[in-house]
Amino acid sequence: MRSPASLDQFDIKILVHLQREGRCTNVELASAVGLSESPCLARTKRLQEIGVIRGYGAHVALETLGSYVIVFSEVTLGSHHVPDFRKFEAGAGKYPEIVECYNVSGGYDYLLKIVAPGVAYFQALMERLLEDDIGIVKFSSRIVLRQPLERHEYPLNILITGEPSWE
């Protein structure tokens, strides 16, 4: 694990604002965080250069595009050697329907978040993954029925200070 980036309160304010308003101009950002434009731009560029800001993107409303399902699949591998993990990760990475992949502790090895046009498509994808022979011996899936909460912002102040939000 890398050592944490050295951030001050202005850096944190920039990150918090950009998480909410990624398309804001530097003028708007500088005003929102209480800096003049030139130092604000320099700080934002630094945050990009050191990898704290990975990029910018749009949050797409999938429901406006037609039918889809979101499925979480717990995947267990047959062998637990580093090359086996790498083989699985490379194989799973070939499928754009797998939008998130986490190597986890506990009763299974990976948790996948999959977005597919429907249940039949998802089932065909899982069959394909099994046929790819990337080490899967078992999987268990859960289809999302609804999503009562969705956040696109990390709780940066809590992560940095370690102070709970409930006090």
N, C-alpha and C positions, 0 to 999 in steps of 0.2 A: 504494500500500500504506500502511495506517495505521501510525503509530508504535506499538510494543508497549506494552501496559499496564504500569504500574509495579506489580510484585507483589513481596511479600516472602515469606519462608519459610512463614509461616502461611497466606498466600493460596494458595501452591502446595500445602501440605498439605490445605487445604480442597478444592481442585480434584481432587487425586489421590483423596481419599477419596470425594468425590461421584461421580467416574467409576465407582468400584466399587460404591458403596452410595447410589444416587440417592434412595432412599426413606427414608434414615435421618432421625431427628428431629434437631433442633438440639442437643438434649442429647447425643445419641450422637455427633454431629459434633464438638461442642465437646470432649468427652472424648477422641475419637480424635486430635484435632490439638493438644491441650494448651492450650486456651483456656477462659475462662469463657464462659457461654452468651450473655451480652449482646454482648460484642465479636465472638464468632463469628457471631452473627446479623447484626450490622452489616456485617461483612466479606462475608458471603454475599450480602446485599442489594446491597452496592456492586459485587460481581463481576457480579451480574445487571444492574444499572443501566448499567454501562459496557460491557456486551455480551460479557464473557468467558464467562459462563454463558448459553447461548442458550435452554435449556429442559431439561426432564426427560422421559424416556420409558421405555417397556418394551422389552426385547429379546425379540421374538417368535420362538419355535421353529417355523419354517415347516414343518419335516418333520412336525409334529403336526397340521397342517391339511390335509394331502393332497398330491397330486402338484404339483410345480413344477419349473421350470428357472431357473437363473441364467445369463445370457448377457452377455458383454462384447462390445460392437460398436464397431469402429473406423470412424468416419464421416469422409469427405472431402467438403468443399464445393467447388462449382464456381467460386466467386468468393470473394475474401478481403478484402472491404471491411467496415467496421464494421456497416453496415446488414444485410449478409448474415449475419454472426454473430448479430446480434440477432434476425433473422427465424428462423434455425434454433433458437436458444435458446427463443424464444417458442413455436414450433411443438412442439418436444420437450417443453416444460413442460406441454403439454396432456394428456400421457399419464402417469397415475400408475404405470404399469408401469416407466417409466424412473425408477429410484430414485436414480441418481447420474449426473451429467453433468460431464465435465471437458474444458475447452479445453486441448489439449496441444500441445507442440512435436513435431517429427519428421515422419514420413511420412504422417500423417493429422491431422485438425483436432480431432476430439472422440473421447473414449472414454466410452461409455455403459454403465452397469450396468442391466440389465433383468431384472425378475423376472416370470415369466409362468406360467400353469398348465400349459403344455406347449410342445413344439417347434412344433406347428402354429399355436398361438396366437401365439407369437413371430414366426413367418414372416408371419402375417397382419398383425401390428403393423408389421413392417418394410415390407411392401407399402403399408400405409396411410401411413406416413411418406413413402415415395416419392411416393405420389399427392398428398400435401399440398403438394408443390412448395415445400419449404422450403430448397432449395439442395443437397440430397444428390446427388452424382454417383457415389459409390462407398461401399460399406460391406463390412466383413469381420467375421465374428462367430465367437466361440468359446464353446461351451457348457461350463459348469463341470461336471466329472465328480464331483469331491468337494472338500471344503474342509478340508484338514488343520489349518488354523490360522485362528482368528477372534479378533480383539481389538476390544473396544469402548472401550479406553482409549488415549489418546494418551500418548507417552512425555514427559510434561511436564518432568520434571527434565532430561532430555537436551536438549529444545528450548530451555529457558531457559538452561542452563549451557553448552551446546555440547560438553559432555564426552561422549566415547563410552562406551557401556555395556560394551564388551569389555575395558576396561583395569582 
